[in-house]
Amino acid sequence: MFYAHTKAGVDENEWQLLDDHLIGVAKLASKFSAIFGGSDWGELVGKFHDYGKFKPDFQKKLHSNSNVIVDHKSIGARLVSDHLGQAGKLLSFCIAGHHGGLPDSTHRNLGESLDDILDKAGPYIDSVPELSSTFAPEKLPFTFTSVFQLSFFTRMLFSALVDADFLDTERYMDPEKFSKRESGPDLSVLYEALNKRISIFEPDTYINKLRCEILDHCLESAERDPGLFSLTVPTGGGKTLTSMAFALKHALKHGMRRVIYVIPYTSIIEQNAHVFKQIFPPGSVIEHHSNFDSSKLKDEEEIPSADLKHRLACENWDAPVVVTTNVQFFESLFAAKPSRCRKLHNLAGSVVILDEAQMLPVEYLKPCMRGLEELVENYNSSVVLCTATQPALQKSENFTDGLEIAAELAPDPDRMHREFKRTKLHDKGVLSLDEVAQEICGKDQGLCIVNTRARAAELFSKIKDEPGAGHLSALMCPAHRSEVLTDIRARLAAGKPCRVVSTQLIEAGVDVSFPVVIRELAGLDSIAQAAGRCNREGELAEMGQVSVFEPAEGLAGYFRQAAGNAQNTLRLHPEDSFSPQAMHHFFADTYWLKSDQLDKKKVLEDLNSPHGQWDFRTAAKKFRLIENEMVPIIVKYNDKAEKLLRDLVFADFPASILRKLQQFTVQVYTQQFAALNDMGAIEIVDESYAVLVDESLYDFEAGLLVPENISNDNFIV
């Protein structure tokens, strides 16, 4: 008898048979790959992924309950490589990486290469059962026109394998946990719930009439064939619910499985997820971001059922609606580790909404676009580029790297821009921060948005004694920001003084409306987003006043290029700097003139090599949207946070508590974290969770006070 897995305290006759595991994984991987036509490939890679467990050394390890590491991945990888030629090369990458991650093809100082792993199999190749002669897949599931498509297919097949392996192993090792997994309500139930919500919308004001027109047009467009769409909706046009309504109707029309809503900032993901959770039934929505590393959580035995189901769904995105971040979505598309790749096969047959699509990072734009194209072209998905300021991503004679946009979902974007126009833009030129502070203080109600956390804190310090002074940045925990926003909305509604300094986090979907907005010079898309916080409902008798300034103290390096492009556009389009024509010009400057910078780290080169010489691990290391990693610190913001922290210290099963504590965390960069740790300002609880113990470093107006010598211009939101 050959075994795959054992369990402590279980007799040998109850161990999982290796044949049962191979068949179970093969069936699941085949099912997961079927959505993109690769069911026979999935079956094959599942059948041979653990073939190395037939080795006598591995079976001896199981019987002796030894911790000795015995390689079991090289045998299967070598067998398919030897017998299947190019097809075997694809499969061998998956099998070789199903525990440690997709390897590089040859040695590049990033762990074992595929060549290294295949070489290991040599001495043991005769110790396993002979292969069947009828196991080769007949053909690739679709016509490939580029090498990148082959490497992408390999990654999707790898995803199907590792998720199948995780699940079949869990089914044996922890059947109770496995039974908690469920896919959530059917999309038809969600669509019915959303229809109930939007049915109460009335065209009772001019703005609401336009919102209803956009919604109706999008619902009509949902009948279109799957493809890559743009949705250009002016700020305040209701694009969040409109895009979701399109996605659900479109998915039902074409038999798609889920909606994935991708947001640029972690700081607002909970806000959008909350909107959907209020509409859809429980278990419909998961929010997946990086505030806490779930791998650090302990045994799930006593986690409340709803929390456990949420966590399990986050592992592989098996849920009707997934709300996630640009970082999580795009880094997963180019990841190598099994834990990051498990979800990828569930992107197939989905509708992907990219909210604020203009925020795709320029230096990674080519890889991002190629990944989106693949999902649409070969994986039965649709993608919606959703924004108020549609970037010039469409393929053209001048931009051959662009995307083939199937259709614009909104009615007549030029007309909608004119109809929604509620602001007038002014250029203030160069201003010192003292002069900016005077501008803010000279208005009863005004919002000033700057580019970095450090500048927001400095500017706020100059106005903090003014009536209604407020501050927003990601150095404040979500609970703190929520309270400040509630106070801001109340002051605005009551006509009380309200003078706010914020980082750009307020630009992405935060529903506030000021009569005056001042914006530090940045990209024109950011300036337009800032303008969306001014006269949002058209409530003023005349145009809202938006102005931009160039700080005398200088722009942070990250913003200089985009700000320069914006200044150029403002000169050429002085009458209407937010028009579709102006935006097209700005993004043309941003993309078309720097095509050599759109894959700055040459990620695609690692995945485009002929003959399967792909370097998956190197590509994954290069593709990091946030160069400086961030670490969560829990702050004792209020009594509720204090109680949760006390409970956490003594908790054997902390997952549920940690989810609640996300409202009381601040994300800091690793060098900031190190400096705070050196100061003795934080304590590590249970070797995993950082807690701010120097409470003097959390200001109830400005948030976490990081030492000045580690405040970096690139620390943005």
C-alpha positions in Angstrom: 0.0 0.0 0.0 1.2 3.5 -0.8 0.0 6.5 1.2 -0.2 10.2 0.6 -1.0 11.6 4.1 -1.2 10.4 7.7 -2.9 11.8 10.7 -1.7 11.8 14.3 -3.5 9.2 16.4 -5.0 7.5 13.4 -4.3 3.8 12.5 -2.5 3.0 9.3 -5.6 1.5 7.8 -7.2 5.0 7.9 -4.3 6.9 6.2 -5.1 8.5 2.9 -4.1 6.2 0.0 -1.9 7.8 -2.5 -4.1 6.6 -5.4 -7.1 8.2 -3.7 -5.2 11.5 -3.3 -4.0 11.5 -6.9 -7.4 10.8 -8.3 -9.0 13.3 -6.0 -6.6 16.1 -7.0 -6.9 15.1 -10.7 -10.7 15.4 -10.6 -10.7 18.8 -8.8 -7.9 20.2 -11.0 -9.8 19.0 -14.1 -13.0 20.7 -12.8 -11.1 24.0 -12.1 -9.4 24.0 -15.5 -12.6 23.2 -17.4 -13.7 26.9 -17.4 -10.8 27.7 -19.7 -10.9 24.5 -21.7 -8.0 22.7 -19.9 -9.8 19.9 -18.1 -7.6 17.2 -19.6 -4.5 19.2 -18.7 -5.8 19.7 -15.1 -6.5 16.0 -14.8 -3.1 15.1 -16.0 -1.2 17.5 -13.8 -3.2 16.4 -10.8 -2.6 12.7 -11.5 1.2 13.1 -11.5 1.8 15.9 -9.0 2.6 13.6 -6.1 4.0 10.7 -8.1 7.2 11.0 -6.2 5.4 9.7 -3.1 5.7 6.3 -4.5 9.4 6.5 -3.7 10.4 4.0 -0.9 12.1 6.8 1.0 8.9 8.8 1.2 6.8 5.8 2.3 9.5 5.0 4.9 9.3 8.6 6.2 5.5 8.3 6.7 5.8 5.0 8.6 8.5 6.3 10.8 6.7 9.6 11.4 10.0 11.3 10.6 10.5 15.0 10.0 13.2 14.2 7.4 12.5 16.1 4.1 12.1 13.7 1.2 11.7 15.3 -2.3 8.5 14.1 -3.9 8.0 16.7 -6.7 10.9 15.9 -9.0 9.7 12.5 -10.1 6.3 13.6 -11.6 7.9 16.7 -13.1 10.6 14.6 -14.8 8.2 12.0 -16.1 5.9 14.4 -17.8 8.8 16.4 -19.1 10.4 13.3 -20.6 7.3 11.9 -22.2 5.3 14.9 -23.4 7.8 17.3 -25.0 6.6 20.9 -24.9 3.4 20.0 -23.2 5.4 18.2 -20.6 7.4 21.3 -20.0 4.3 23.3 -19.0 3.2 20.5 -16.7 6.6 20.0 -15.2 6.7 23.7 -14.1 3.4 23.1 -12.2 4.4 19.9 -10.6 7.9 21.1 -9.6 6.4 24.2 -8.0 3.3 22.8 -6.3 4.9 23.3 -2.8 7.7 25.8 -3.1 6.3 27.9 -5.9 6.8 28.1 -9.7 10.5 28.1 -10.3 12.8 29.8 -12.8 13.7 27.7 -15.7 17.4 27.9 -15.0 19.4 28.8 -11.9 19.2 32.5 -11.0 20.0 32.6 -7.3 16.3 32.4 -6.4 16.1 28.9 -5.0 15.9 25.7 -7.0 15.4 26.1 -10.8 13.3 23.7 -12.8 16.5 22.2 -14.2 17.7 21.5 -10.6 14.5 19.8 -9.7 14.4 17.6 -12.8 18.0 16.5 -12.2 17.0 15.3 -8.7 14.7 12.7 -10.2 17.3 10.7 -12.0 18.3 8.1 -9.4 14.7 7.4 -8.4 12.9 7.3 -11.7 12.7 3.5 -11.7 11.2 3.3 -8.3 7.7 4.4 -9.3 5.0 2.7 -11.3 5.2 2.8 -15.1 3.2 5.4 -16.9 0.1 4.7 -18.9 0.6 5.0 -22.7 -2.7 7.0 -23.1 -2.3 9.9 -20.8 -1.2 12.8 -23.1 -3.6 15.7 -23.6 -4.7 16.0 -27.2 -4.1 19.7 -27.8 -3.9 23.1 -26.1 -7.3 24.5 -25.2 -7.0 27.6 -27.5 -4.8 29.0 -30.3 -1.7 30.6 -28.8 -0.3 33.6 -30.7 2.5 34.6 -28.2 4.9 32.9 -25.8 3.4 35.0 -23.0 0.1 33.3 -23.5 1.7 29.9 -22.9 3.4 31.1 -19.7 0.1 32.5 -18.5 -1.7 29.3 -19.3 1.0 27.5 -17.2 0.3 29.8 -14.3 -3.5 29.2 -14.5 -2.9 25.4 -14.7 -0.6 25.7 -11.7 -3.4 27.6 -9.8 -5.9 24.8 -10.6 -3.4 22.2 -9.3 -2.4 23.9 -6.0 -6.0 24.7 -5.1 -7.0 21.2 -5.9 -4.1 19.8 -3.8 -4.9 22.1 -0.9 -8.6 21.1 -0.9 -8.2 17.4 -1.3 -5.6 17.3 1.4 -7.9 19.3 3.7 -10.8 17.0 2.9 -8.8 14.2 4.4 -6.9 16.0 7.2 -9.7 18.3 8.4 -13.1 17.2 7.0 -15.0 19.6 9.4 -13.1 22.6 8.1 -13.6 21.4 4.5 -17.3 21.2 5.1 -17.4 24.9 6.0 -16.4 25.8 2.5 -19.3 27.1 0.4 -19.5 29.2 -2.7 -22.2 31.6 -1.4 -25.5 32.5 -3.0 -26.2 32.3 -6.7 -25.6 35.5 -8.7 -29.3 35.6 -9.5 -30.0 36.1 -5.8 -27.6 39.0 -5.8 -29.0 40.6 -8.9 -32.5 40.4 -7.4 -31.2 42.1 -4.2 -29.5 44.8 -6.2 -32.5 45.4 -8.4 -34.6 45.9 -5.2 -32.1 48.5 -4.1 -31.9 50.4 -7.3 -35.6 50.3 -8.0 -36.1 53.0 -5.4 -33.8 55.4 -7.3 -35.9 58.3 -8.6 -34.9 61.0 -11.2 -36.1 63.6 -8.8 -33.2 66.0 -9.4 -31.2 66.9 -12.5 -28.2 64.9 -11.2 -30.3 61.9 -10.3 -31.9 61.9 -13.7 -28.4 61.6 -15.3 -27.5 58.8 -12.9 -30.6 56.9 -13.9 -29.8 57.4 -17.5 -26.3 56.0 -17.0 -27.6 53.0 -15.1 -30.3 52.2 -17.7 -27.7 52.4 -20.5 -25.3 50.1 -18.7 -28.0 47.5 -18.0 -28.9 47.5 -21.7 -25.1 47.1 -22.5 -25.0 44.0 -20.3 -26.4 42.0 -23.2 -23.2 42.5 -25.1 -20.8 39.6 -25.7 -18.0 39.3 -23.1 -15.1 41.6 -23.7 -13.0 44.5 -22.4 -15.2 47.5 -21.7 -14.7 51.1 -20.5 -17.2 52.8 -18.2 -16.6 56.5 -18.1 -18.8 58.0 -15.5 -18.2 61.5 -14.1 -17.5 61.7 -10.3 -20.8 61.5 -8.5 -22.5 59.6 -11.4 -23.1 56.5 -9.3 -20.5 54.3 -10.9 -20.1 51.9 -7.9 -23.7 50.5 -8.1 -24.0 51.0 -11.8 -20.9 48.9 -12.6 -22.0 46.2 -10.2 -25.5 46.1 -11.8 -23.8 45.7 -15.2 -21.5 43.0 -13.9 -24.2 40.9 -12.4 -26.6 41.1 -15.4 -23.7 40.5 -17.8 -22.5 37.5 -15.7 -26.0 35.9 -15.6 -26.4 36.5 -19.4 -23.1 34.7 -20.2 -22.9 32.1 -17.4 -20.1 33.7 -15.6 -19.3 32.8 -11.9 -18.4 35.9 -9.9 -17.7 39.6 -9.8 -14.3 40.8 -8.7 -14.2 44.5 -7.7 -10.6 45.9 -7.7 -9.9 49.1 -5.8 -6.6 51.1 -5.7 -6.4 51.7 -1.9 -6.6 49.4 1.1 -7.9 52.4 3.0 -11.2 52.4 1.2 -11.8 48.8 0.5 -13.9 48.3 3.6 -16.1 51.2 2.6 -16.9 49.7 -0.8 -17.3 46.2 0.7 -19.7 47.6 3.3 -21.9 49.1 0.5 -22.2 45.7 -1.1 -22.7 43.8 2.2 -25.7 46.1 3.0 -27.3 45.0 -0.3 -26.4 41.4 -0.7 -27.3 38.4 1.5 -24.7 37.2 4.1 -21.9 35.1 2.6 -22.0 36.9 -0.7 -19.0 39.3 -0.3 -15.4 38.8 0.8 -12.9 41.6 1.1 -9.3 40.5 0.6 -6.4 42.8 1.4 -3.2 42.6 3.4 -3.9 44.2 6.8 -3.2 40.8 8.4 -1.3 37.8 7.2 -3.7 34.9 7.6 -0.8 32.5 7.6 0.0 33.7 11.1 -3.4 32.7 12.5 -3.6 29.7 14.8 -5.9 26.7 14.7 -9.4 27.7 13.4 -11.2 25.3 15.7 -13.1 28.0 17.7 -13.4 30.8 15.1 -17.0 31.8 14.6 -18.5 30.1 11.5 -19.0 33.3 9.5 -15.4 34.4 10.1 -14.0 31.1 9.2 -16.1 30.9 6.0 -14.8 34.4 5.0 -11.2 33.4 5.7 -11.5 30.2 3.7 -13.1 32.0 0.7 -10.2 34.5 0.8 -7.8 31.6 0.2 -9.1 30.9 -3.3 -11.7 33.6 -4.0 -14.6 31.1 -4.1 -17.3 33.6 -3.5 -19.9 35.5 -5.7 -18.3 38.9 -5.0 -14.7 39.6 -4.2 -13.6 43.1 -3.2 -9.8 43.5 -3.4 -7.0 45.9 -4.1 -4.8 46.6 -7.2 -1.9 45.2 -5.3 -3.6 41.9 -4.4 -5.1 41.4 -7.8 -2.2 42.2 -10.1 0.6 40.8 -7.9 -1.4 37.6 -7.8 -1.5 37.5 -11.7 2.3 37.5 -11.7 2.9 35.6 -8.4 4.9 32.3 -8.1 3.9 31.1 -4.6 1.1 28.6 -4.3 -0.8 30.6 -1.6 -0.9 33.6 -3.9 -1.8 31.6 -7.0 -4.6 29.5 -5.6 -7.2 32.1 -6.6 -6.2 32.6 -10.2 -8.3 29.9 -11.8 -11.3 31.6 -10.2 -10.6 34.7 -12.2 -11.6 32.7 -15.3 -15.3 33.1 -16.1 -15.6 36.3 -14.0 -16.4 39.9 -14.5 -13.5 42.1 -13.3 -14.3 45.7 -12.4 -11.2 47.9 -12.1 -12.4 50.9 -10.1 -10.3 54.1 -10.7 -8.6 52.3 -13.6 -6.5 55.4 -14.2 -4.4 54.4 -11.1 -2.7 51.5 -12.8 1.0 52.1 -12.2 2.7 53.3 -15.4 5.9 51.4 -14.8 3.9 48.1 -14.7 1.3 49.0 -17.3 2.3 46.6 -20.1 2.3 43.5 -17.8 -1.1 44.6 -16.3 -2.6 45.1 -19.8 -1.3 41.8 -21.1 -2.8 40.0 -18.1 -6.2 41.7 -18.5 -6.2 40.8 -22.3 -5.5 37.2 -21.5 -8.4 37.0 -19.0 -10.7 38.4 -21.7 -9.3 36.6 -24.8 -8.8 33.1 -23.4 -10.4 32.7 -20.0 -14.0 33.6 -20.6 -13.9 36.8 -18.5 -15.0 40.4 -19.0 -13.1 43.4 -17.7 -14.6 46.9 -17.1 -12.2 49.8 -16.8 -14.3 52.0 -14.6 -13.3 55.6 -13.9 -14.4 59.3 -14.0 -11.2 60.1 -16.0 -10.8 57.3 -18.5 -7.1 56.8 -19.2 -5.9 56.7 -22.9 -5.4 52.9 -22.8 -7.2 52.2 -26.0 -5.1 50.8 -28.8 -4.4 53.3 -31.6 -1.9 54.1 -34.3 0.1 56.1 -31.8 -0.3 53.6 -28.9 0.1 50.1 -30.4 0.6 48.6 -26.9 -2.9 49.7 -25.9 -6.0 47.6 -25.2 -8.7 46.6 -27.7 -11.8 48.2 -25.9 -14.9 46.4 -27.1 -17.3 49.2 -26.1 -18.0 52.2 -23.8 -20.8 51.3 -21.4 -21.9 54.8 -20.5 -24.0 57.0 -22.8 -22.0 59.6 -24.7 -19.2 60.4 -22.3 -18.6 63.9 -23.9 -22.2 64.9 -23.2 -22.1 63.4 -19.7 -19.0 65.4 -18.9 -20.8 68.6 -20.0 -23.9 67.7 -18.1 -22.0 66.8 -14.9 -19.7 69.8 -15.0 -20.0 71.5 -11.6 -16.6 73.1 -11.0 -14.2 75.6 -12.5 -10.4 75.0 -12.3 -7.9 77.8 -11.4 -4.1 77.7 -11.3 -2.7 79.4 -8.3 0.9 79.0 -9.4 3.6 78.5 -6.8 2.5 78.8 -3.1 4.3 78.1 0.1 2.6 76.0 2.7 2.0 79.1 4.8 0.2 80.7 1.9 -1.8 77.5 1.3 -2.8 77.6 5.0 -3.9 81.2 4.6 -6.1 80.1 1.6 -7.7 77.4 3.7 -8.3 79.7 6.6 -9.8 82.3 4.4 -12.8 80.0 3.6 -15.5 78.8 6.0 -15.6 75.5 4.3 -12.7 74.1 2.2 -10.8 71.0 1.4 -7.0 70.9 0.7 -5.6 67.7 -0.8 -1.8 67.2 -0.8 0.4 64.3 -2.1 2.0 62.9 1.0 1.3 62.0 4.6 4.2 64.2 5.8 2.9 67.2 3.9 -0.6 66.7 5.1 0.6 66.6 8.7 2.7 69.7 8.3 -0.1 71.7 6.7 -2.6 70.6 9.2 -0.3 71.8 12.0 -0.6 75.3 10.5 -4.5 75.3 10.6 -5.3 73.0 13.5 -6.5 75.8 15.8 -9.0 77.1 13.2 -12.7 76.4 13.8 -13.7 73.1 12.1 -10.1 72.0 11.3 -9.8 68.4 10.3 -7.2 66.0 9.0 -7.3 62.8 7.0 -4.5 60.4 6.1 -3.7 56.7 6.2 -1.7 57.4 9.4 -5.1 57.4 11.1 -6.7 54.1 11.8 -10.0 53.4 9.8 -12.2 53.9 12.9 -10.6 57.3 13.4 -11.0 58.3 9.8 -14.6 57.2 9.9 -15.4 59.4 12.9 -13.7 62.4 11.2 -15.6 61.8 8.0 -18.9 61.6 10.0 -18.1 65.0 11.6 -17.1 66.5 8.3 -20.4 65.5 6.6 -22.3 66.9 9.6 -20.5 70.2 9.5 -21.0 70.6 5.8 -24.7 69.8 6.0 -25.2 72.2 8.9 -23.2 75.0 7.2 -20.6 75.1 10.1 -16.9 75.9 9.6 -15.1 72.9 8.0 -11.5 73.2 7.0 -9.9 69.9 6.1 -6.4 68.8 5.0 -6.2 65.3 3.5 -4.0 63.1 1.5 -5.3 61.7 -1.8 -7.2 58.9 0.0 -10.3 61.2 0.0 -10.3 61.2 -3.8 -11.2 57.6 -4.3 -14.9 57.1 -3.7 -15.4 59.2 -0.5 -18.7 60.9 -0.7 -18.2 64.5 0.5 -19.0 67.8 -1.1 -17.1 71.1 -0.4 -17.7 74.5 -2.0 -14.0 75.0 -2.4 -11.2 72.5 -3.1 -7.4 73.2 -3.3 -5.2 70.6 -4.7 -1.4 70.2 -4.7 -0.2 69.7 -8.3 -0.3 66.1 -9.3 -1.5 64.1 -12.3 -4.5 65.5 -14.0 -6.5 62.4 -13.1 -5.9 63.1 -9.4 -6.8 66.8 -9.8 -10.1 65.7 -11.5 -10.8 63.3 -8.7 -10.2 66.1 -6.2 -12.7 68.2 -8.1 -15.2 65.4 -7.6 -15.3 66.4 -3.9 -16.5 69.9 -4.8 -20.2 70.8 -5.6 -20.8 67.1 -5.9 -24.6 67.2 -6.1 -24.7 70.5 -8.0 -26.0 72.1 -4.8 -24.3 75.5 -5.4 -25.9 78.3 -7.4 -22.7 78.6 -9.4 -19.7 76.5 -10.2 -17.6 75.1 -7.3 -14.1 76.5 -7.1 -11.2 74.2 -7.6 -7.6 75.4 -7.6 -4.2 73.8 -8.0 -0.9 75.0 -6.6 2.7 74.1 -7.0 4.4 73.9 -3.6 7.3 76.2 -3.1 8.8 73.5 -1.0 8.9 71.2 -4.1 7.0 68.2 -5.3 7.8 64.7 -4.2 9.8 62.8 -6.8 7.0 60.3 -7.5 4.7 63.1 -8.6 7.0 65.3 -10.7 6.5 63.5 -14.1 2.7 63.3 -13.8 2.5 66.9 -12.5 4.6 68.1 -15.5 2.2 66.3 -17.9 -0.7 67.9 -16.1 0.8 71.4 -16.4 1.2 70.8 -20.1 -2.4 69.8 -20.5 -3.7 72.8 -18.4 -1.9 75.1 -20.8 -3.4 73.5 -23.9 -6.9 73.1 -22.5 -7.4 76.2 -20.2 -11.2 76.4 -20.7 -12.1 72.9 -19.7 -9.1 71.0 -18.3 -11.2 68.0 -17.3 -12.8 67.4 -20.7 -12.4 63.9 -22.3 -10.1 65.6 -24.9 -7.9 67.1 -22.2 -7.8 63.8 -20.3 -6.9 62.0 -23.5 -4.0 64.4 -24.0 -2.8 64.0 -20.5 -2.7 60.2 -20.7 -1.2 60.3 -24.1 1.7 62.2 -22.6 1.8 59.7 -19.7 1.7 56.5 -21.7 2.4 57.0 -25.4 5.6 59.1 -25.0 7.2 56.6 -22.6 6.5 53.2 -24.1 9.9 52.1 -23.0 9.0 52.8 -19.4 5.7 50.8 -19.3 7.5 47.6 -18.3 10.3 49.3 -16.5 11.5 46.1 -14.8 11.1 44.0 -17.9 8.8 41.5 -16.3 7.4 40.4 -19.6 10.9 39.4 -20.8 11.0 36.8 -18.1 7.8 35.3 -19.3 8.3 35.7 -23.1 11.3 33.5 -23.6 11.0 30.8 -26.3 11.1 27.1 -25.6 9.6 27.4 -22.1 12.6 29.2 -20.6 10.4 31.1 -18.3 11.6 32.7 -15.0 8.4 32.7 -13.0 10.1 33.4 -9.6 12.2 36.2 -11.0 9.1 37.8 -12.6 7.2 37.6 -9.3 10.1 39.2 -7.4 10.2 42.1 -9.9 6.4 42.6 -10.0 5.8 44.5 -6.8 3.4 47.4 -7.1 4.5 48.7 -3.7 8.3 48.6 -3.4 8.4 49.4 0.3 6.4 46.7 2.1 3.9 47.8 4.8 3.3 46.4 8.2 0.1 46.9 10.3 0.4 48.4 13.8 -2.6 48.1 16.2 -3.4 51.3 18.1 -5.4 51.6 21.3 -7.7 54.1 19.8 -10.7 53.7 22.1 -12.2 51.4 24.8 -13.3 48.9 22.2 -9.8 48.6 20.8 -8.4 48.3 24.4 -10.8 45.4 25.1 -10.1 43.6 21.8 -6.3 43.9 22.6 -6.8 42.4 26.0 -8.8 39.6 24.5 -6.1 39.1 21.8 -3.3 38.6 24.4 -5.1 35.6 25.9 -6.7 34.3 22.8 -5.9 30.8 21.6 -7.8 31.4 18.4 -7.3 35.1 17.5 -8.7 35.2 13.9 -12.1 36.7 14.8 -10.5 39.3 17.1 -8.0 40.3 14.5 -10.7 41.0 11.9 -12.4 43.4 14.4 -9.0 45.0 15.1 -8.5 45.9 11.5 -10.5 49.1 12.3 -7.8 50.0 14.7 -4.7 49.5 12.6 -2.3 51.8 10.8 -0.1 50.6 7.9 3.5 51.8 8.0 6.5 51.2 5.8 9.1 48.7 7.0 11.7 51.4 7.8 9.1 53.3 9.8 8.2 50.1 11.6 11.9 49.4 12.4 12.4 52.9 13.8 9.3 52.7 16.0 10.5 49.2 17.2 14.0 50.6 18.0 12.4 53.4 20.0 10.5 50.8 22.1 7.2 52.3 20.9 5.7 49.0 19.8 5.3 45.5 21.4 5.0 42.3 19.4 2.1 40.2 20.8 2.3 36.4 20.4 5.4 36.9 18.1 3.0 38.1 15.4 1.0 41.3 16.0 2.5 44.7 16.6 0.8 47.0 19.1 1.6 50.6 19.7 2.5 50.9 23.4 3.8 54.5 23.4 0.4 56.0 23.2 1.8 59.5 23.0 2.7 58.7 19.4 -0.9 58.5 18.4 -2.4 62.0 18.0 -6.2 62.1 18.0 -6.1 64.8 15.3 -3.2 63.7 13.1 -2.9 60.0 13.7 0.3 58.0 14.1 3.3 60.3 14.6 6.2 58.7 12.8 9.7 60.1 13.5 10.6 62.9 11.2 13.9 61.3 10.0 11.9 58.4 8.5 9.1 60.4 6.9 9.6 59.8 3.2 8.2 61.8 0.3 6.9 58.6 -1.3 4.7 57.8 1.7 1.6 58.9 -0.1 -1.8 58.2 1.4 
